[in-house]
């Protein structure tokens, strides 16, 4: 039940994009089309999961026991950068259309604060390894949910006629704020489902 709580909370109530505003760059940049939004989200899920799986033991077995906590951010960014390079190479070889569609946003996963945020948050929360991995997957799925919903909203916006001064970034930011506000209602739903 605790793992389900962590998973649902990561998707709905602690969503990195819509609640904590981490990972806004790809959220605004890649969400114009559903295909690229899903592709980017799947890459983020994989990077979040693998980076958490790798950085958690590095922190708990190497950095913390040797009083090198101050190297946490540097080591985590290096691990995430290596993983993104690996995924970029795989996409370039096996799914070139998605690689081209993601463009500059794929290397930006390296500096995506949502990916770095999950690796640090699971440590600061004091979660064990299994909980950390569930949180990473839930956070990635939450990223996917936010991207898919927002890409649908953006496609609807672009197909409608509205005042010229709202076209482009203003309409995108207004839509993003409305989607984020809609997720506030999930806090009560998750608490009610889990009975606390």
C-alpha positions as CSV (number, residue, x, y, z in Angstrom):
1,X,0.0,0.0,0.0
2,X,2.9,2.4,0.8
3,X,4.4,1.8,-2.7
4,X,1.1,2.5,-4.3
5,X,0.8,5.7,-2.3
6,X,4.3,6.8,-3.5
7,X,3.5,5.9,-7.1
8,X,0.1,7.8,-7.2
9,X,1.5,10.7,-5.3
10,X,4.4,11.0,-7.8
11,X,2.0,11.1,-10.7
12,X,-0.8,13.2,-9.4
13,X,-0.1,15.3,-6.2
14,X,3.7,15.7,-6.4
15,X,3.9,16.0,-10.2
16,X,7.3,17.5,-11.0
17,X,6.0,19.7,-13.8
18,X,2.6,20.8,-12.6
19,X,3.2,20.9,-8.8
20,X,6.9,21.5,-8.4
21,X,7.6,23.3,-11.7
22,X,10.7,21.3,-12.5
23,X,11.3,20.3,-16.2
24,X,9.4,23.3,-17.7
25,X,11.8,23.6,-20.7
26,X,10.8,20.4,-22.4
27,X,7.2,20.8,-21.1
28,X,6.8,24.0,-23.1
29,X,9.1,23.1,-25.9
30,X,8.2,19.6,-26.9
31,X,4.5,19.6,-26.1
32,X,3.3,20.9,-29.5
33,X,2.7,17.5,-30.9
34,X,1.6,14.3,-29.1
35,X,4.1,12.1,-30.8
36,X,7.1,14.1,-29.7
37,X,5.6,14.7,-26.2
38,X,5.2,10.9,-25.7
39,X,8.7,10.2,-27.1
40,X,10.3,12.7,-24.8
41,X,8.4,11.5,-21.9
42,X,9.4,7.9,-22.5
43,X,13.0,8.9,-22.7
44,X,12.6,10.9,-19.4
45,X,11.0,7.8,-17.7
46,X,13.9,5.6,-18.7
47,X,16.5,8.2,-17.6
48,X,14.7,8.9,-14.3
49,X,14.5,5.2,-13.5
50,X,18.0,4.3,-14.5
51,X,19.6,7.4,-13.0
52,X,17.8,6.7,-9.7
53,X,18.9,3.0,-9.8
54,X,22.5,4.0,-10.4
55,X,22.8,7.2,-8.2
56,X,21.1,5.8,-5.1
57,X,23.7,3.1,-4.5
58,X,26.6,5.5,-5.4
59,X,25.3,7.9,-2.8
60,X,24.5,5.4,-0.1
61,X,27.6,3.1,-0.6
62,X,30.3,5.5,-1.7
63,X,29.6,9.2,-1.1
64,X,27.8,9.1,2.3
65,X,30.1,6.6,4.1
66,X,33.2,8.6,3.0
67,X,31.7,12.0,4.0
68,X,31.7,13.1,0.3
69,X,28.0,14.3,0.3
70,X,29.2,17.6,-1.2
71,X,30.0,15.8,-4.5
72,X,26.4,14.6,-4.9
73,X,25.2,17.1,-7.5
74,X,28.4,16.7,-9.6
75,X,28.3,12.9,-9.6
76,X,24.6,12.8,-10.3
77,X,24.9,15.1,-13.3
78,X,27.7,13.0,-14.7
79,X,25.7,9.8,-14.3
80,X,22.6,11.5,-15.9
81,X,24.7,12.9,-18.8
82,X,26.2,9.5,-19.5
83,X,22.7,7.9,-19.5
84,X,21.3,10.5,-21.9
85,X,24.2,10.0,-24.3
86,X,23.5,6.3,-24.3
87,X,19.8,6.9,-25.0
88,X,20.6,9.5,-27.7
89,X,22.8,7.0,-29.4
90,X,20.2,4.3,-29.3
91,X,17.4,6.6,-30.6
92,X,19.7,7.9,-33.4
93,X,20.4,4.3,-34.5
94,X,17.0,2.6,-34.0
95,X,14.4,5.4,-34.1
96,X,15.8,8.2,-36.2
97,X,12.5,9.9,-36.8
98,X,12.0,10.4,-33.0
99,X,15.6,11.4,-32.6
100,X,15.1,14.2,-35.2
101,X,11.7,15.2,-33.8
102,X,13.2,15.7,-30.3
103,X,16.1,17.7,-31.7
104,X,17.8,19.8,-29.1
105,X,15.5,18.7,-26.3
106,X,17.0,15.2,-26.0
107,X,20.4,16.5,-24.8
108,X,18.5,18.9,-22.5
109,X,17.4,15.9,-20.5
110,X,20.9,16.0,-19.1
111,X,20.2,19.3,-17.5
112,X,16.5,18.7,-16.9
113,X,16.0,19.6,-13.3
114,X,13.2,17.1,-12.9
115,X,15.6,14.2,-13.6
116,X,18.2,15.6,-11.2
117,X,15.4,16.5,-8.7
118,X,14.1,12.9,-8.5
119,X,17.6,11.6,-7.8
120,X,18.1,14.0,-5.0
121,X,14.5,14.0,-3.6
122,X,14.5,10.2,-2.9
123,X,17.6,10.6,-0.9
124,X,16.4,13.6,1.1
125,X,13.1,11.8,1.8
126,X,14.9,8.9,3.3
127,X,13.3,6.4,1.0
128,X,14.7,2.9,0.7
129,X,15.9,1.6,-2.7
130,X,12.6,0.1,-3.7
131,X,10.6,3.2,-2.7
132,X,13.1,5.3,-4.6
133,X,12.7,3.3,-7.8
134,X,8.8,3.4,-7.5
135,X,9.0,7.1,-6.9
136,X,11.3,7.5,-10.0
137,X,8.8,5.5,-12.2
138,X,5.8,7.4,-10.8
139,X,7.6,10.7,-11.4
140,X,8.3,9.7,-15.0
141,X,4.7,8.6,-15.6
142,X,3.6,11.9,-14.0
143,X,5.9,13.7,-16.6
144,X,4.2,11.6,-19.3
145,X,0.7,12.4,-18.1
146,X,1.5,16.2,-17.9
147,X,3.0,16.2,-21.4
148,X,0.2,14.2,-23.0
149,X,-2.5,16.4,-21.4
150,X,-0.7,19.6,-22.3
151,X,0.0,18.5,-25.9
152,X,-3.7,17.9,-26.3
153,X,-4.6,21.3,-24.9
154,X,-2.0,23.0,-27.1
155,X,-3.3,21.2,-30.2
156,X,-6.8,22.4,-29.4
157,X,-5.6,26.0,-28.8
158,X,-3.8,26.2,-32.1
159,X,-6.9,25.0,-34.0
160,X,-9.1,27.8,-32.5
161,X,-9.4,31.5,-33.3
162,X,-8.6,33.8,-30.4
163,X,-7.1,37.4,-30.1
164,X,-3.8,38.0,-31.8
165,X,-2.1,39.3,-28.6
166,X,-2.7,35.9,-26.9
167,X,-1.1,33.8,-29.7
168,X,2.1,32.0,-29.0
169,X,3.7,32.1,-25.6
170,X,0.9,34.0,-23.7
171,X,-1.7,31.3,-24.6
172,X,0.8,28.5,-23.8
173,X,1.5,29.9,-20.4
174,X,-2.2,30.5,-19.6
175,X,-3.0,26.9,-20.7
176,X,-0.1,25.6,-18.6
177,X,-1.3,27.4,-15.5
178,X,-4.8,26.0,-16.0
179,X,-3.6,22.5,-16.4
180,X,-1.4,22.9,-13.3
181,X,-4.3,24.3,-11.3
182,X,-6.5,21.3,-12.4
183,X,-4.0,18.9,-10.7
184,X,-4.5,20.5,-7.3
185,X,-7.8,18.6,-7.0
186,X,-6.0,15.3,-7.1
187,X,-4.6,15.8,-3.6
188,X,-7.9,15.0,-2.0
189,X,-8.6,12.1,-4.4
190,X,-5.3,10.3,-3.6
191,X,-5.8,10.8,0.1
192,X,-9.3,9.4,-0.1
193,X,-8.2,6.4,-2.1
194,X,-5.4,5.5,0.3
195,X,-7.5,6.2,3.4
196,X,-5.3,8.9,5.1
